[in-house]
Amino acid sequence: MLEPVQNSNSKWMVDPPPILRWLMSKVMGRVASTDHIAKKRRDFEAQRVAQKQAHTVEYFHQLDDPYSHLMAQVLAQLAESYDIKVVPRLIRATGGKHQPEDKKLAVWARRDAALIAPHYGLTFPDTAGITPELESLHRATRALANYDPAAFIAKIKSISQALWSGAGDLKAMSDGDVATDAAASAALDAGSARLLELKHYSGASLYYGGEWYWGVDRLFHLEQRLRDLGACHRPSEPYLVPRPEVDVTGADASQLTLHFYPSLNSPYTAIIFDRTVALAKACGIRFHHKPVLPMIMRGVAATTAKGRYIFFDTKREADYFGVPFGHHVTPIGSPTRRAYSLLPWAKSLNKDAALMSTLLRLAFSEGKALHLEKNLQLGVEAAGLDWQAAKKHLGSDNWKSLVEQYQTEMVEGMGLWGVPSYRLTGLDGEPDLEVWGQDRLWLVATEIRRRAGRDSSASS
C-alpha cells in the first residue's frame, strides 16, 4: 500500500499546515546551526572546567544489539587512548515508536554489522544468530552488572564475543561472583532510564557534552571533538575506526546495476543524493533512481527525539563532507505528492534524478517551501525542465503505481524500510548487496570496486 488508511502518525506530522512547517524550520534550523552547536560546546566545556570535572563519556550497551557488539571491541581502546572517564551502562531495547520495526531491525542489524565489521578491522561471528540465546544473555547481564566501570570496560569485549559466538562459559569469565537477577534487572532499568532521561533511544551509543555518537560509524566524530580539546594521548595516530573513502576510481562497472531508493523528506538523502549520482556516473554503472514516500507517510512511527537526533546527525555528517544543509522547510505530505506527480514525466525525459536533486537542495539547504508553487517551479526549471509543460502533469496520479512498486521492492523484497537504501546487483553468482543509510555509500563503492575488478580480470 502506498499510504496506509490509518496512519500511526498524527495528521499534523503527515501533512503539517504552513505555520507548522515554518515553526519546524525554525526549531530544526537551530538544531542544525553550526554556530549554535559550537556555542553549546563552548558553554559545556566552560562549565566542565569551572566545576573541575573530567571529560565524562557515558556509554549505553545493549547486549543483544549487533552494533553494541562492534562497539564492545573498541571501548577499552577508546578509554585508553583519550583522557576521558567512561561510564558504561547496560540497557534494554527501547522498542515502541523509537524502534517500531523491532523484528526487522534485529534482522537488518545482524546483517549490517557483519557486512561492515571487516572493513573497520572488527569481527562478527559467522555463526551468530539474529540475537543471542536468552540464557546466555541473562548470564552475560549478571556478569557485567556486577562489575565496576573499569572492569566492565576491560571485560565487555570478551564477554560480548562469547555471547554472540555461543562459545565459552560466561559465568567462568566473570572473575568471581555475578549479580543476582534482581540486581541485573535493576542495572538494566537504571541504564534505560538514563537513556530516556537524555532523550535517546539506541544502544551502542556514546554521550558527551550534550551530543550523541551512535555506533562505530560515528565514533570518529567523538574522537575529533576530543582531539580538538587536547584530550587525545596520541593525536598523531589515526582514528580507532576511520571511515572508509567512497572511491570507485578506475572501476568499470558497466556490467553492474545500482538501484537507489531515496525520499524527498529524508535529511540523510539530501546530503548523499548528489554523491550517489556522481558515483554512478564515475564508474559507468547501470543506475535506477527509485524514489519512495517518506517513512512517516508510509505509516512508520516517528518520535520528536528521533527526529531531532537525525537532523543533528545529518548536519554533523554534512559538515564532514562539506555539503550545505540545515536551512530547510519540510516537504512532507502534499509537497511530496505534488513533486512526485512530476516524476514519470521527468523520467521520460531522463530528468527525474536532476529534478529530485534540485528539490532536495531547495528544501534542505536553501529553505525553500515546496508547498509554494513558485518554489516548485524553481526546482523544475533548475533541473532543466519547462514549467509550463510540468504544470500539465502536476497533481496527477500517474506516479502512484510506480512509487508503490519501488516501496514494495524495498520493504518487502529487501526487508528495509528506511532511506536512502541501495541494492547492487551483478555479476552472475554474486548475491545482491542490499544496504540502508547514507553512511553505507562507501560500502557500495567498495563492493563495486571488488566486483568490477573481478569482471575485468575475468575478461582479460
TORPA-858977 format. One record per residue (C-alpha): residue number from 0; residue in three letters; chain; x, y, z. Coordinates in steps of 0.02 Angstrom, whole numbers, always signed. Example, Ala and Ser with C-alpha at 12.3 -4.5 7.8 and 13.67 -1.06 7.14 Angstrom:
// TORPA-858977
   bavo   tilo   romar        u        v        w
      0    ALA       A     +615     -225     +390
      1    SER       A     +684      -53     +357
This chain:
// TORPA-858977
   bavo   tilo   romar        u        v        w
      0    MET       A       +0       +0       +0
      1    LEU       A      +65     +172      -46
      2    GLU       A       -4     +261     +108
      3    PRO       A     -100     +174     +249
      4    VAL       A     -282     +219     +275
      5    GLN       A     -248     +233     +462
      6    ASN       A      -77     +311     +487
      7    SER       A       +5     +284     +657
      8    ASN       A      +74     +460     +645
      9    SER       A      -41     +608     +676
     10    LYS       A     -108     +709     +531
     11    TRP       A       -6     +862     +580
     12    MET       A     +153     +757     +558
     13    VAL       A      +99     +686     +390
     14    ASP       A      +25     +846     +319
     15    PRO       A      +77     +993     +428
     16    PRO       A       -5    +1161     +394
     17    PRO       A     +105    +1303     +330
     18    ILE       A     +126    +1384     +502
     19    LEU       A     +188    +1220     +574
     20    ARG       A     +309    +1196     +430
     21    TRP       A     +378    +1369     +470
     22    LEU       A     +394    +1330     +657
     23    MET       A     +479    +1164     +621
     24    SER       A     +603    +1250     +507
     25    LYS       A     +649    +1370     +646
     26    VAL       A     +671    +1234     +777
     27    MET       A     +767    +1114     +666
     28    GLY       A     +866    +1255     +590
     29    ARG       A     +933    +1292     +764
     30    VAL       A     +972    +1107     +791
     31    ALA       A    +1072    +1109     +629
     32    SER       A    +1157    +1276     +655
     33    THR       A    +1348    +1266     +654
     34    ASP       A    +1361    +1421     +762
     35    HIS       A    +1232    +1357     +887
     36    ILE       A    +1319    +1188     +900
     37    ALA       A    +1488    +1272     +926
     38    LYS       A    +1417    +1387    +1061
     39    LYS       A    +1338    +1241    +1154
     40    ARG       A    +1505    +1152    +1152
     41    ARG       A    +1598    +1305    +1217
     42    ASP       A    +1471    +1331    +1355
     43    PHE       A    +1481    +1149    +1407
     44    GLU       A    +1670    +1149    +1414
     45    ALA       A    +1674    +1312    +1512
     46    GLN       A    +1556    +1239    +1641
     47    ARG       A    +1652    +1075    +1648
     48    VAL       A    +1817    +1164    +1678
     49    ALA       A    +1740    +1280    +1809
     50    GLN       A    +1673    +1130    +1903
     51    LYS       A    +1840    +1038    +1884
     52    GLN       A    +1756     +888    +1803
     53    ALA       A    +1837     +758    +1692
     54    HIS       A    +1789     +729    +1511
     55    THR       A    +1648     +606    +1552
     56    VAL       A    +1583     +493    +1414
     57    GLU       A    +1429     +389    +1452
     58    TYR       A    +1414     +228    +1354
     59    PHE       A    +1250     +132    +1332
     60    HIS       A    +1269      -53    +1292
     61    GLN       A    +1128     -166    +1234
     62    LEU       A    +1192     -344    +1243
     63    ASP       A    +1077     -413    +1109
     64    ASP       A    +1117     -272     +987
     65    PRO       A    +1244     -314     +850
     66    TYR       A    +1305     -135     +842
     67    SER       A    +1343     -142    +1027
     68    HIS       A    +1450     -295     +994
     69    LEU       A    +1554     -193     +872
     70    MET       A    +1571      -52     +997
     71    ALA       A    +1622     -176    +1132
     72    GLN       A    +1777     -214    +1030
     73    VAL       A    +1843      -35    +1038
     74    LEU       A    +1779      +29    +1205
     75    ALA       A    +1938      -14    +1302
     76    GLN       A    +2045      +66    +1166
     77    LEU       A    +1940     +223    +1173
     78    ALA       A    +1959     +235    +1362
     79    GLU       A    +2146     +207    +1349
     80    SER       A    +2179     +324    +1202
     81    TYR       A    +2091     +477    +1273
     82    ASP       A    +2093     +574    +1435
     83    ILE       A    +1914     +528    +1474
     84    LYS       A    +1810     +446    +1609
     85    VAL       A    +1698     +315    +1529
     86    VAL       A    +1537     +273    +1622
     87    PRO       A    +1461     +113    +1548
     88    ARG       A    +1277      +71    +1568
     89    LEU       A    +1176      -82    +1519
     90    ILE       A    +1009      -51    +1433
     91    ARG       A     +862     -144    +1360
     92    ALA       A     +798     -118    +1183
     93    THR       A     +692      +39    +1181
     94    GLY       A     +557      -27    +1065
     95    GLY       A     +394      +66    +1037
     96    LYS       A     +391     +214     +919
     97    HIS       A     +579     +235     +935
     98    GLN       A     +607      +62     +860
     99    PRO       A     +440      +23     +776
    100    GLU       A     +505     -115     +663
    101    ASP       A     +595     -209     +801
    102    LYS       A     +595     -380     +717
    103    LYS       A     +653     -310     +551
    104    LEU       A     +781     -204     +643
    105    ALA       A     +855     -358     +727
    106    VAL       A     +874     -447     +560
    107    TRP       A     +946     -294     +475
    108    ALA       A    +1067     -250     +616
    109    ARG       A    +1137     -427     +618
    110    ARG       A    +1166     -422     +430
    111    ASP       A    +1234     -245     +427
    112    ALA       A    +1354     -270     +572
    113    ALA       A    +1428     -422     +488
    114    LEU       A    +1448     -326     +324
    115    ILE       A    +1541     -177     +396
    116    ALA       A    +1645     -263     +532
    117    PRO       A    +1792     -322     +425
    118    HIS       A    +1808     -151     +341
    119    TYR       A    +1827      -73     +515
    120    GLY       A    +1954     -202     +573
    121    LEU       A    +1823     -283     +683
    122    THR       A    +1740     -453     +685
    123    PHE       A    +1567     -527     +692
    124    PRO       A    +1545     -715     +718
    125    ASP       A    +1483     -805     +562
    126    THR       A    +1385     -925     +673
    127    ALA       A    +1291     -790     +766
    128    GLY       A    +1102     -792     +759
    129    ILE       A     +989     -641     +745
    130    THR       A    +1002     -621     +933
    131    PRO       A    +1099     -720    +1065
    132    GLU       A    +1020     -861    +1163
    133    LEU       A     +912     -798    +1305
    134    GLU       A    +1001     -896    +1442
    135    SER       A    +1172     -835    +1385
    136    LEU       A    +1103     -659    +1379
    137    HIS       A    +1046     -671    +1560
    138    ARG       A    +1215     -738    +1615
    139    ALA       A    +1310     -601    +1524
    140    THR       A    +1197     -469    +1601
    141    ARG       A    +1225     -538    +1776
    142    ALA       A    +1413     -541    +1749
    143    LEU       A    +1426     -363    +1683
    144    ALA       A    +1304     -292    +1811
    145    ASN       A    +1423     -345    +1949
    146    TYR       A    +1573     -252    +1878
    147    ASP       A    +1633      -78    +1919
    148    PRO       A    +1662      +34    +1766
    149    ALA       A    +1845      -13    +1745
    150    ALA       A    +1810     -199    +1749
    151    PHE       A    +1659     -178    +1633
    152    ILE       A    +1767      -90    +1504
    153    ALA       A    +1903     -222    +1519
    154    LYS       A    +1785     -371    +1504
    155    ILE       A    +1648     -314    +1386
    156    LYS       A    +1742     -367    +1228
    157    SER       A    +1773     -547    +1281
    158    ILE       A    +1601     -568    +1357
    159    SER       A    +1514     -498    +1203
    160    GLN       A    +1619     -610    +1091
    161    ALA       A    +1572     -764    +1191
    162    LEU       A    +1391     -711    +1194
    163    TRP       A    +1375     -688    +1005
    164    SER       A    +1483     -836     +957
    165    GLY       A    +1392     -953    +1076
    166    ALA       A    +1559    -1015    +1141
    167    GLY       A    +1637    -1008    +1313
    168    ASP       A    +1573    -1009    +1491
    169    LEU       A    +1512     -833    +1527
    170    LYS       A    +1496     -869    +1712
    171    ALA       A    +1676     -926    +1721
    172    MET       A    +1729     -765    +1634
    173    SER       A    +1653     -658    +1770
    174    ASP       A    +1806     -671    +1882
    175    GLY       A    +1701     -707    +2036
    176    ASP       A    +1526     -676    +2092
    177    VAL       A    +1390     -621    +1974
    178    ALA       A    +1244     -506    +2011
    179    THR       A    +1077     -576    +2064
    180    ASP       A     +935     -575    +1940
    181    ALA       A     +858     -430    +2036
    182    ALA       A    +1020     -330    +2033
    183    ALA       A    +1045     -364    +1847
    184    SER       A     +867     -309    +1811
    185    ALA       A     +894     -152    +1915
    186    ALA       A    +1052     -112    +1815
    187    LEU       A     +955     -128    +1652
    188    ASP       A     +815      -18    +1722
    189    ALA       A     +938     +115    +1779
    190    GLY       A    +1031     +118    +1613
    191    SER       A     +871     +125    +1512
    192    ALA       A     +802     +264    +1623
    193    ARG       A     +961     +366    +1599
    194    LEU       A     +949     +342    +1411
    195    LEU       A     +769     +404    +1415
    196    GLU       A     +818     +550    +1527
    197    LEU       A     +946     +603    +1398
    198    LYS       A     +813     +589    +1261
    199    HIS       A     +893     +450    +1160
    200    TYR       A     +838     +277    +1107
    201    SER       A     +980     +170    +1040
    202    GLY       A    +1111      +53    +1108
    203    ALA       A    +1295      +62    +1056
    204    SER       A    +1284     +249    +1090
    205    LEU       A    +1407     +367    +1173
    206    TYR       A    +1354     +531    +1253
    207    TYR       A    +1470     +676    +1284
    208    GLY       A    +1432     +857    +1318
    209    GLY       A    +1253     +858    +1254
    210    GLU       A    +1288     +760    +1094
    211    TRP       A    +1260     +579    +1043
    212    TYR       A    +1378     +468     +945
    213    TRP       A    +1292     +310     +884
    214    GLY       A    +1397     +157     +849
    215    VAL       A    +1569     +137     +774
    216    ASP       A    +1508     +234     +621
    217    ARG       A    +1504     +396     +721
    218    LEU       A    +1649     +362     +839
    219    PHE       A    +1769     +466     +735
    220    HIS       A    +1660     +620     +766
    221    LEU       A    +1684     +600     +954
    222    GLU       A    +1868     +565     +931
    223    GLN       A    +1890     +726     +831
    224    ARG       A    +1797     +826     +962
    225    LEU       A    +1909     +757    +1099
    226    ARG       A    +2064     +789     +995
    227    ASP       A    +2009     +969     +970
    228    LEU       A    +2001     +982    +1160
    229    GLY       A    +2178     +913    +1179
    230    ALA       A    +2113     +755    +1263
    231    CYS       A    +2198     +629    +1148
    232    HIS       A    +2353     +543    +1216
    233    ARG       A    +2422     +505    +1042
    234    PRO       A    +2348     +634     +921
    235    SER       A    +2466     +583     +780
    236    GLU       A    +2388     +410     +770
    237    PRO       A    +2235     +376     +660
    238    TYR       A    +2057     +364     +724
    239    LEU       A    +2013     +200     +807
    240    VAL       A    +1879     +171     +674
    241    PRO       A    +1911     +285     +525
    242    ARG       A    +1775     +292     +395
    243    PRO       A    +1822     +213     +228
    244    GLU       A    +1828     +325      +75
    245    VAL       A    +1696     +325      -61
    246    ASP       A    +1807     +282     -207
    247    VAL       A    +1770     +199     -374
    248    THR       A    +1923     +266     -464
    249    GLY       A    +1965     +161     -616
    250    ALA       A    +1816      +45     -595
    251    ASP       A    +1718       -7     -749
    252    ALA       A    +1550      -57     -675
    253    SER       A    +1454      -63     -837
    254    GLN       A    +1406     -244     -803
    255    LEU       A    +1332     -199     -633
    256    THR       A    +1169     -116     -582
    257    LEU       A    +1135       +2     -438
    258    HIS       A     +957      +30     -376
    259    PHE       A     +940     +187     -269
    260    TYR       A     +789     +216     -155
    261    PRO       A     +782     +397      -92
    262    SER       A     +643     +504      -18
    263    LEU       A     +607     +689      -36
    264    ASN       A     +584     +714     +151
    265    SER       A     +742     +625     +207
    266    PRO       A     +883     +732     +280
    267    TYR       A    +1006     +590     +252
    268    THR       A     +951     +575      +70
    269    ALA       A     +976     +763      +48
    270    ILE       A    +1162     +754      +89
    271    ILE       A    +1203     +595       -8
    272    PHE       A    +1094     +609     -163
    273    ASP       A    +1215     +704     -275
    274    ARG       A    +1363     +599     -217
    275    THR       A    +1267     +441     -260
    276    VAL       A    +1228     +505     -435
    277    ALA       A    +1409     +559     -457
    278    LEU       A    +1472     +387     -404
    279    ALA       A    +1357     +304     -530
    280    LYS       A    +1420     +416     -670
    281    ALA       A    +1602     +394     -620
    282    CYS       A    +1601     +205     -636
    283    GLY       A    +1475     +186     -777
    284    ILE       A    +1358      +76     -678
    285    ARG       A    +1178      +49     -737
    286    PHE       A    +1083     +164     -620
    287    HIS       A     +899     +154     -571
    288    HIS       A     +827     +300     -473
    289    LYS       A     +678     +237     -370
    290    PRO       A     +601     +367     -252
    291    VAL       A     +486     +307     -113
    292    LEU       A     +372     +401       +4
    293    PRO       A     +443     +466     +169
    294    MET       A     +430     +343     +313
    295    ILE       A     +304     +449     +407
    296    MET       A     +188     +449     +256
    297    ARG       A     +208     +260     +245
    298    GLY       A     +149     +243     +425
    299    VAL       A     +317     +206     +508
    300    ALA       A     +303     +280     +682
    301    ALA       A     +417     +426     +725
    302    THR       A     +460     +524     +882
    303    THR       A     +519     +701     +912
    304    ALA       A     +679     +641     +997
    305    LYS       A     +722     +533     +848
    306    GLY       A     +686     +674     +727
    307    ARG       A     +799     +794     +821
    308    TYR       A     +941     +670     +829
    309    ILE       A     +928     +628     +644
    310    PHE       A     +930     +812     +597
    311    PHE       A    +1080     +849     +709
    312    ASP       A    +1172     +695     +649
    313    THR       A    +1139     +741     +468
    314    LYS       A    +1212     +913     +498
    315    ARG       A    +1367     +836     +576
    316    GLU       A    +1387     +719     +427
    317    ALA       A    +1353     +860     +304
    318    ASP       A    +1489     +968     +381
    319    TYR       A    +1611     +822     +371
    320    PHE       A    +1576     +804     +185
    321    GLY       A    +1565     +991     +152
    322    VAL       A    +1383     +982      +97
    323    PRO       A    +1265    +1129     +133
    324    PHE       A    +1124    +1076     +249
    325    GLY       A    +1008    +1145     +382
    326    HIS       A     +913    +1292     +310
    327    HIS       A     +756    +1194     +272
    328    VAL       A     +567    +1182     +261
    329    THR       A     +498    +1006     +270
    330    PRO       A     +418     +944     +108
    331    ILE       A     +322     +805     +196
    332    GLY       A     +144     +771     +139
    333    SER       A      +64     +870       -1
    334    PRO       A     +226     +945      -70
    335    THR       A     +299     +771      -88
    336    ARG       A     +144     +705     -176
    337    ARG       A     +143     +854     -296
    338    ALA       A     +330     +838     -330
    339    TYR       A     +314     +651     -360
    340    SER       A     +171     +682     -482
    341    LEU       A     +304     +756     -597
    342    LEU       A     +422     +608     -586
    343    PRO       A     +350     +498     -726
    344    TRP       A     +356     +645     -846
    345    ALA       A     +531     +695     -789
    346    LYS       A     +587     +514     -803
    347    SER       A     +527     +507     -983
    348    LEU       A     +648     +650    -1016
    349    ASN       A     +787     +569     -914
    350    LYS       A     +775     +713     -791
    351    ASP       A     +697     +628     -638
    352    ALA       A     +861     +620     -540
    353    ALA       A     +901     +800     -585
    354    LEU       A     +729     +855     -525
    355    MET       A     +747     +761     -361
    356    SER       A     +918     +838     -335
    357    THR       A     +858    +1017     -357
    358    LEU       A     +706     +990     -246
    359    LEU       A     +811     +915     -107
    360    ARG       A     +931    +1062     -118
    361    LEU       A     +791    +1189     -110
    362    ALA       A     +706    +1102      +37
    363    PHE       A     +858    +1061     +144
    364    SER       A     +992    +1190     +108
    365    GLU       A     +903    +1342      +39
    366    GLY       A     +748    +1341     +149
    367    LYS       A     +626    +1349       +4
    368    ALA       A     +450    +1292      +49
    369    LEU       A     +396    +1168      -85
    370    HIS       A     +213    +1186      -37
    371    LEU       A     +226    +1354     -127
    372    GLU       A     +206    +1332     -315
    373    LYS       A     +336    +1464     -354
    374    ASN       A     +469    +1361     -266
    375    LEU       A     +416    +1202     -352
    376    GLN       A     +436    +1298     -515
    377    LEU       A     +612    +1347     -462
    378    GLY       A     +656    +1164     -439
    379    VAL       A     +581    +1112     -605
    380    GLU       A     +672    +1247     -701
    381    ALA       A     +836    +1218     -609
    382    ALA       A     +827    +1037     -667
    383    GLY       A     +819    +1098     -847
    384    LEU       A     +633    +1064     -869
    385    ASP       A     +495    +1175     -936
    386    TRP       A     +372    +1236     -805
    387    GLN       A     +227    +1257     -925
    388    ALA       A     +249    +1077     -980
    389    ALA       A     +268    +1021     -799
    390    LYS       A     +102    +1102     -749
    391    LYS       A       +9     +982     -864
    392    HIS       A      +67     +837     -754
    393    LEU       A      +61     +922     -584
    394    GLY       A      -63     +838     -467
    395    SER       A      -92     +684     -575
    396    ASP       A      -97     +508     -500
    397    ASN       A      +18     +430     -631
    398    TRP       A     +161     +419     -506
    399    LYS       A      +71     +314     -376
    400    SER       A      +88     +141     -454
    401    LEU       A     +272     +172     -492
    402    VAL       A     +316     +231     -316
    403    GLU       A     +213      +91     -239
    404    GLN       A     +314      -33     -343
    405    TYR       A     +476      +42     -279
    406    GLN       A     +415      +34      -99
    407    THR       A     +367     -148     -119
    408    GLU       A     +539     -187     -188
    409    MET       A     +625     -101      -42
    410    VAL       A     +514     -152     +103
    411    GLU       A     +454     -325      +54
    412    GLY       A     +592     -376      -65
    413    MET       A     +743     -308      +30
    414    GLY       A     +674     -305     +207
    415    LEU       A     +722     -121     +227
    416    TRP       A     +608      +22     +272
    417    GLY       A     +722     +172     +289
    418    VAL       A     +804     +285     +161
    419    PRO       A     +914     +304      +70
    420    SER       A     +931     +119      +28
    421    TYR       A    +1037      +36     -105
    422    ARG       A    +1036     -128     -200
    423    LEU       A    +1188     -178     -302
    424    THR       A    +1165     -322     -423
    425    GLY       A    +1284     -424     -534
    426    LEU       A    +1392     -518     -579
    427    ASP       A    +1323     -693     -607
    428    GLY       A    +1334     -794     -447
    429    GLU       A    +1356     -641     -337
    430    PRO       A    +1218     -609     -209
    431    ASP       A    +1138     -437     -211
    432    LEU       A    +1212     -311      -91
    433    GLU       A    +1067     -227       -1
    434    VAL       A    +1108      -88     +122
    435    TRP       A    +1023      +57     +206
    436    GLY       A    +1093     +228     +251
    437    GLN       A    +1194     +370     +179
    438    ASP       A    +1339     +307     +282
    439    ARG       A    +1342     +147     +179
    440    LEU       A    +1388     +228      +14
    441    TRP       A    +1569     +184      +50
    442    LEU       A    +1517       +2      +65
    443    VAL       A    +1426      +11     -102
    444    ALA       A    +1582      +88     -179
    445    THR       A    +1695      -44     -103
    446    GLU       A    +1586     -184     -172
    447    ILE       A    +1577     -101     -343
    448    ARG       A    +1767      -97     -348
    449    ARG       A    +1779     -278     -297
    450    ARG       A    +1651     -339     -424
    451    ALA       A    +1715     -227     -563
    452    GLY       A    +1892     -286     -532
    453    ARG       A    +1836     -465     -538
    454    ASP       A    +1744     -430     -700
    455    SER       A    +1894     -350     -786
    456    SER       A    +2010     -489     -732
    457    ALA       A    +1888     -622     -791
    458    SER       A    +1876     -544     -963
    459    SER       A    +2062     -514     -987
